[in-house]
Amino acid sequence: MAGRRHVFISHHHADDEHVDRLSKMLSRQGYEIRNSSIRAKPSNQARLDRGKVKDETIRRLLRRKMSWASTVIVLIGKETHARPWVNWEIQKANQLGKRIVGVFARGASDADIPPAFDKYGSALVNWNSNSVMDAIEGKDNPFESAGGGQRAPVFATTTSRC
């Protein structure tokens, strides 16, 4: 087995199926991905949608779940750029010194990249198991476009590795 990786996958909840696909794709390559991100049950999601859970409660839960991950993966789908919680998670990951790897979901475009990722991202790759694992492990720090070509990072980043 290639190894176990503790990650937090930041994503728009409409992209939950892509989170499952990403984990399965990497497990087929021998990696065990332990994802600590929040996957709300329908009843809890309804409470969140109605504003029945305080933002500070959500922030505390996200910080706790993110703290033990070595890497934060930002799953970039069609609406990710407009999700305030995704931007908050990226900013918090940067504050915690986490490696921040963006992965384009199938069908996503460069316009879907969250603003905070442009500022704090460590690597940005397309949907390819080798590219994703190399980025997670820090072997490669590419910034790819959704179409597969290279793009320059918007800001140079520095993150620590634990």
Backbone bond lengths (Angstrom), bond angles and torsions (degrees), N, CA, C in turn:
res aa  C-N    CA-C-N  psi(-1)  N-CA   C-N-CA  omega(-1)  CA-C   N-CA-C  phi
1 M - - - 1.461 - - 1.521 108.68 -
2 A 1.293 116.67 138.30 1.461 122.36 -177.08 1.520 112.19 -68.90
3 G 1.313 118.57 -28.38 1.452 119.53 176.21 1.506 114.27 139.06
4 R 1.313 113.99 168.61 1.455 122.42 179.74 1.518 108.73 -102.97
5 R 1.303 116.23 136.63 1.457 121.80 177.60 1.521 108.35 -128.09
6 H 1.317 115.62 131.27 1.456 121.59 176.37 1.517 107.60 -95.99
7 V 1.313 115.86 115.37 1.462 120.69 -178.09 1.518 110.23 -130.38
8 F 1.299 114.12 161.10 1.459 122.54 170.59 1.514 104.36 -118.97
9 I 1.337 117.60 123.11 1.459 120.78 -178.79 1.519 108.79 -101.66
10 S 1.316 115.05 108.74 1.456 121.99 177.10 1.527 107.61 -83.45
11 H 1.333 116.11 128.21 1.460 118.80 -175.68 1.521 110.63 -160.99
12 H 1.316 114.91 162.33 1.457 122.11 171.72 1.527 105.99 -80.39
13 H 1.317 117.22 133.55 1.471 119.50 -173.90 1.521 113.64 -61.92
14 A 1.314 118.20 -18.39 1.467 119.97 174.03 1.533 110.49 -68.02
15 D 1.338 117.15 -15.24 1.463 122.18 -179.43 1.523 112.84 -100.82
16 D 1.334 118.15 19.44 1.470 120.80 -178.70 1.524 112.10 -53.75
17 E 1.324 117.78 -38.88 1.472 119.72 -178.75 1.528 110.97 -63.31
18 H 1.335 118.07 -32.22 1.461 120.80 177.67 1.529 110.95 -69.58
19 V 1.331 117.33 -32.26 1.462 120.68 176.16 1.527 108.98 -61.84
20 D 1.335 116.50 -46.00 1.465 120.89 177.91 1.526 111.05 -61.04
21 R 1.320 116.78 -43.96 1.474 121.15 -179.20 1.524 111.52 -64.60
22 L 1.328 116.63 -40.50 1.463 120.35 178.81 1.525 110.24 -62.69
23 S 1.319 117.14 -46.34 1.469 120.62 179.04 1.523 111.08 -61.22
24 K 1.330 117.32 -42.58 1.475 120.75 179.72 1.521 111.31 -66.89
25 M 1.336 117.34 -40.66 1.463 120.95 179.68 1.528 109.91 -59.53
26 L 1.330 116.65 -44.81 1.457 120.06 -178.13 1.529 111.66 -72.43
27 S 1.334 117.49 -33.29 1.468 119.27 178.85 1.529 110.64 -67.80
28 R 1.330 117.77 -30.87 1.471 120.35 176.78 1.537 110.74 -65.47
29 Q 1.325 117.27 -21.88 1.462 121.82 177.63 1.530 111.76 -91.90
30 G 1.335 116.25 4.23 1.455 120.11 176.30 1.519 115.14 96.94
31 Y 1.313 117.49 7.73 1.460 120.62 179.59 1.522 110.19 -99.50
32 E 1.311 115.35 137.94 1.463 120.61 172.99 1.522 106.58 -101.54
33 I 1.316 115.54 112.22 1.455 121.06 -178.62 1.519 108.08 -98.89
34 R 1.309 116.44 117.62 1.466 121.43 176.24 1.506 107.07 -101.51
35 N 1.326 115.73 105.03 1.459 122.91 -175.25 1.518 109.63 -96.39
36 S 1.315 116.45 124.86 1.467 120.10 -179.30 1.521 112.80 -101.52
37 S 1.323 118.30 9.07 1.463 118.93 -177.30 1.528 111.10 -68.60
38 I 1.305 115.03 163.61 1.461 121.24 -176.75 1.518 109.82 -84.57
39 R 1.310 115.48 127.89 1.461 122.17 175.88 1.529 105.39 -123.93
40 A 1.303 116.63 94.67 1.466 121.60 -173.64 1.524 111.47 -71.40
41 K 1.326 115.35 134.03 1.459 120.97 171.63 1.524 107.84 -66.55
42 P 1.325 118.40 156.50 1.474 120.00 -178.05 1.529 114.23 -53.06
43 S 1.318 117.75 -39.36 1.466 119.25 -179.82 1.526 111.13 -67.71
44 N 1.325 116.77 -39.68 1.469 120.22 177.48 1.523 111.01 -70.57
45 Q 1.340 117.25 -37.22 1.457 120.31 178.35 1.525 110.02 -62.28
46 A 1.327 117.06 -38.14 1.469 120.63 177.91 1.531 110.37 -63.08
47 R 1.328 117.67 -40.01 1.472 121.21 176.62 1.520 111.09 -63.78
48 L 1.336 115.93 -41.38 1.470 120.13 177.71 1.523 110.52 -63.54
49 D 1.327 116.40 -45.19 1.470 121.28 -178.56 1.529 111.86 -61.99
50 R 1.331 117.00 -32.61 1.473 121.20 179.94 1.525 112.45 -85.98
51 G 1.339 117.30 0.36 1.459 120.37 178.97 1.514 113.50 75.36
52 K 1.319 117.71 25.27 1.467 121.89 -177.55 1.531 112.88 -84.16
53 V 1.334 116.80 -5.20 1.455 120.99 178.83 1.526 107.43 -116.90
54 K 1.325 116.32 128.60 1.462 120.71 -178.18 1.531 110.81 -68.25
55 D 1.328 115.11 145.34 1.466 120.21 178.92 1.517 111.87 -58.27
56 E 1.323 117.86 -38.35 1.467 119.93 -179.99 1.526 111.06 -63.81
57 T 1.315 117.83 -34.22 1.462 121.28 176.73 1.520 109.51 -64.92
58 I 1.319 117.12 -43.08 1.461 121.33 178.88 1.524 110.01 -65.15
59 R 1.332 117.70 -45.42 1.466 120.96 179.39 1.534 111.15 -59.66
60 R 1.321 117.26 -43.16 1.471 121.50 -179.92 1.531 110.38 -62.26
61 L 1.328 116.84 -44.48 1.457 121.23 179.43 1.534 110.80 -64.29
62 L 1.322 116.55 -44.11 1.462 120.07 179.50 1.532 111.39 -63.56
63 R 1.331 117.25 -43.98 1.475 120.50 178.24 1.521 110.88 -58.65
64 R 1.317 116.01 -44.60 1.469 120.59 -178.59 1.527 110.55 -63.69
65 K 1.320 116.71 -44.63 1.459 120.15 -178.58 1.528 112.05 -70.14
66 M 1.313 116.74 -32.55 1.460 121.15 -179.45 1.520 112.06 -77.65
67 S 1.320 118.04 -26.73 1.462 121.62 -171.10 1.525 113.07 -61.87
68 W 1.323 119.14 -34.17 1.462 119.44 -176.13 1.519 113.06 -89.83
69 A 1.323 118.21 -6.37 1.463 121.54 179.28 1.530 109.95 -80.82
70 S 1.314 116.43 142.82 1.463 119.49 176.34 1.527 110.84 -83.14
71 T 1.324 116.20 -27.45 1.461 121.48 -175.81 1.524 109.56 -137.03
72 V 1.323 115.20 143.59 1.465 120.94 171.57 1.522 106.58 -107.64
73 I 1.320 114.90 120.75 1.463 121.14 176.00 1.515 106.79 -97.16
74 V 1.318 116.23 129.35 1.465 121.20 175.91 1.522 106.35 -103.40
75 L 1.314 116.05 109.25 1.455 121.22 178.08 1.525 107.45 -80.94
76 I 1.309 116.95 113.11 1.455 121.85 -173.44 1.522 109.72 -97.19
77 G 1.331 114.63 106.71 1.455 122.41 177.12 1.514 110.24 -110.70
78 K 1.316 116.34 -170.82 1.468 121.33 -173.29 1.525 114.73 -63.68
79 E 1.329 119.53 -25.07 1.462 120.86 -177.60 1.525 113.49 -119.18
80 T 1.319 117.11 8.35 1.459 120.85 -174.56 1.524 112.10 -59.37
81 H 1.313 117.77 -38.62 1.467 121.84 -176.04 1.530 112.73 -61.45
82 A 1.320 117.18 -22.30 1.469 120.95 -176.32 1.529 112.89 -99.97
83 R 1.321 118.29 8.31 1.458 121.12 -175.97 1.525 110.45 -96.56
84 P 1.347 117.95 111.39 1.466 119.94 -177.89 1.524 113.52 -60.98
85 W 1.325 118.45 -34.68 1.464 119.61 -179.01 1.518 111.01 -68.78
86 V 1.327 118.32 -34.55 1.465 120.29 177.24 1.525 109.49 -63.57
87 N 1.326 117.51 -45.19 1.465 120.16 177.69 1.522 110.98 -61.53
88 W 1.337 117.43 -40.81 1.465 120.47 178.31 1.532 110.03 -62.13
89 E 1.350 117.12 -44.12 1.465 120.84 -179.65 1.534 111.19 -61.65
90 I 1.314 117.49 -39.78 1.467 120.95 178.24 1.527 110.19 -64.34
91 Q 1.320 116.81 -45.22 1.463 120.29 178.77 1.529 111.14 -61.82
92 K 1.322 116.62 -42.60 1.462 120.86 179.47 1.528 110.27 -66.18
93 A 1.318 117.69 -40.55 1.468 120.67 177.47 1.524 110.41 -59.18
94 N 1.314 116.67 -41.46 1.457 120.46 177.45 1.526 110.12 -62.58
95 Q 1.326 118.22 -45.31 1.469 121.64 179.04 1.529 111.43 -60.68
96 L 1.341 116.55 -33.77 1.461 121.28 -179.50 1.529 112.50 -83.82
97 G 1.344 116.84 -2.13 1.462 120.48 178.85 1.514 114.14 75.72
98 K 1.320 117.50 25.49 1.460 121.82 -178.33 1.530 111.04 -83.47
99 R 1.302 115.72 150.11 1.463 121.42 170.14 1.526 106.50 -72.68
100 I 1.342 117.59 135.27 1.465 121.58 -175.57 1.524 107.87 -121.37
101 V 1.333 115.30 111.25 1.463 122.16 -175.82 1.523 109.30 -113.36
102 G 1.312 116.59 122.40 1.459 121.36 175.48 1.514 109.94 -90.85
103 V 1.329 116.17 138.90 1.462 121.99 177.06 1.529 107.38 -130.28
104 F 1.325 115.78 120.91 1.457 119.93 177.39 1.522 110.18 -72.39
105 A 1.323 117.11 124.16 1.463 120.96 170.28 1.521 107.15 -72.79
106 R 1.295 116.74 156.72 1.465 120.15 178.79 1.531 109.34 -59.34
107 G 1.325 115.29 131.31 1.456 120.43 179.20 1.518 114.46 92.42
108 A 1.331 117.96 -6.47 1.468 120.94 179.44 1.529 109.47 -79.48
109 S 1.324 115.21 159.87 1.464 120.44 179.32 1.526 109.55 -127.47
110 D 1.328 116.11 171.47 1.462 120.49 177.98 1.529 111.18 -60.20
111 A 1.323 117.34 -28.40 1.470 121.09 179.58 1.529 112.29 -68.71
112 D 1.331 117.69 -13.41 1.460 121.92 -178.05 1.532 113.15 -89.38
113 I 1.318 118.09 -1.27 1.464 121.79 -178.53 1.529 109.17 -71.28
114 P 1.343 117.93 126.79 1.474 120.52 178.42 1.528 111.71 -62.92
115 P 1.321 117.93 143.44 1.467 120.89 179.58 1.530 113.01 -55.46
116 A 1.319 118.17 -39.76 1.473 120.50 -179.22 1.531 110.97 -66.11
117 F 1.327 117.42 -30.42 1.463 119.06 178.83 1.524 110.31 -67.44
118 D 1.321 116.60 -40.71 1.464 119.11 177.36 1.521 110.97 -57.43
119 K 1.313 116.97 -30.85 1.460 121.10 -178.44 1.530 112.86 -84.50
120 Y 1.328 118.32 -37.38 1.463 121.42 -170.13 1.531 115.76 -119.40
121 G 1.324 118.87 -3.86 1.461 121.10 -175.24 1.515 113.53 -62.67
122 S 1.334 116.21 144.01 1.465 122.78 178.48 1.521 112.07 -95.25
123 A 1.332 117.21 -33.32 1.460 122.95 -179.83 1.520 107.32 -159.48
124 L 1.329 116.07 153.50 1.462 122.21 -179.86 1.517 107.69 -139.04
125 V 1.338 116.32 117.99 1.463 120.45 -174.48 1.523 111.34 -131.48
126 N 1.306 114.02 162.83 1.457 120.97 175.37 1.517 110.13 -86.27
127 W 1.312 116.08 176.55 1.454 124.89 -174.61 1.525 109.71 -74.18
128 N 1.334 116.42 84.19 1.454 122.96 -178.94 1.524 106.76 -150.15
129 S 1.325 117.39 124.56 1.461 120.21 -172.40 1.525 112.69 -59.54
130 N 1.325 118.41 -42.21 1.468 120.07 -179.50 1.529 111.09 -64.80
131 S 1.331 116.51 -43.99 1.470 120.03 179.36 1.518 111.21 -62.98
132 V 1.330 116.50 -42.20 1.462 120.83 -178.56 1.530 109.88 -64.04
133 M 1.335 117.79 -47.74 1.464 119.73 -177.95 1.523 111.59 -67.68
134 D 1.335 118.23 -38.36 1.461 119.71 176.65 1.532 110.59 -61.40
135 A 1.329 116.61 -39.19 1.468 120.58 178.99 1.538 110.64 -68.47
136 I 1.334 117.48 -42.66 1.466 121.34 178.76 1.525 110.13 -60.58
137 E 1.327 116.09 -43.59 1.460 120.74 -177.37 1.522 113.19 -79.74
138 G 1.325 117.56 -6.58 1.457 120.42 179.37 1.512 113.69 78.00
139 K 1.347 117.53 13.46 1.465 120.89 178.76 1.524 110.91 -70.84
140 D 1.309 115.02 -29.29 1.451 120.56 -177.40 1.526 107.37 -143.33
141 N 1.315 116.97 143.29 1.452 121.70 -179.64 1.528 111.08 -124.26
142 P 1.314 117.27 54.07 1.462 118.62 -177.12 1.523 111.66 -75.13
143 F 1.276 115.24 156.96 1.456 121.87 168.94 1.517 105.22 -123.52
144 E 1.333 114.64 100.02 1.452 120.95 -177.81 1.522 109.63 -96.15
145 S 1.307 115.47 156.52 1.460 119.85 171.38 1.524 107.33 -89.96
146 A 1.309 116.56 165.83 1.465 120.32 -179.42 1.523 110.92 -61.03
147 G 1.314 117.22 -28.62 1.456 121.41 179.81 1.514 114.12 -81.08
148 G 1.323 118.12 -5.64 1.445 121.44 176.02 1.518 115.20 108.21
149 G 1.319 119.15 -15.91 1.457 120.81 178.10 1.518 111.10 -79.38
150 Q 1.317 115.44 174.93 1.458 120.46 178.69 1.524 110.26 -84.61
151 R 1.322 116.36 148.26 1.460 121.93 172.72 1.521 106.87 -136.36
152 A 1.289 115.90 148.89 1.458 120.12 -179.88 1.520 109.68 -78.26
153 P 1.356 117.52 141.49 1.465 118.61 174.42 1.528 109.18 -64.26
154 V 1.317 116.60 147.11 1.453 120.93 -179.32 1.520 110.17 -71.71
155 F 1.326 117.46 -43.95 1.463 123.31 177.62 1.520 108.47 -128.40
156 A 1.308 117.23 144.62 1.466 120.25 172.67 1.519 107.58 -74.94
157 T 1.319 117.07 138.91 1.458 120.38 -177.72 1.514 111.08 -117.70
158 T 1.297 114.01 156.44 1.454 121.07 171.33 1.514 107.34 -134.40
159 T 1.299 115.70 123.16 1.458 120.62 175.00 1.517 107.94 -132.69
160 S 1.302 115.84 152.53 1.458 119.47 178.92 1.509 109.43 -92.68
161 R 1.317 115.63 156.46 1.454 120.57 175.82 1.515 107.62 -116.87
162 C 1.304 115.05 131.63 1.468 119.64 179.62 1.504 109.77 -99.79
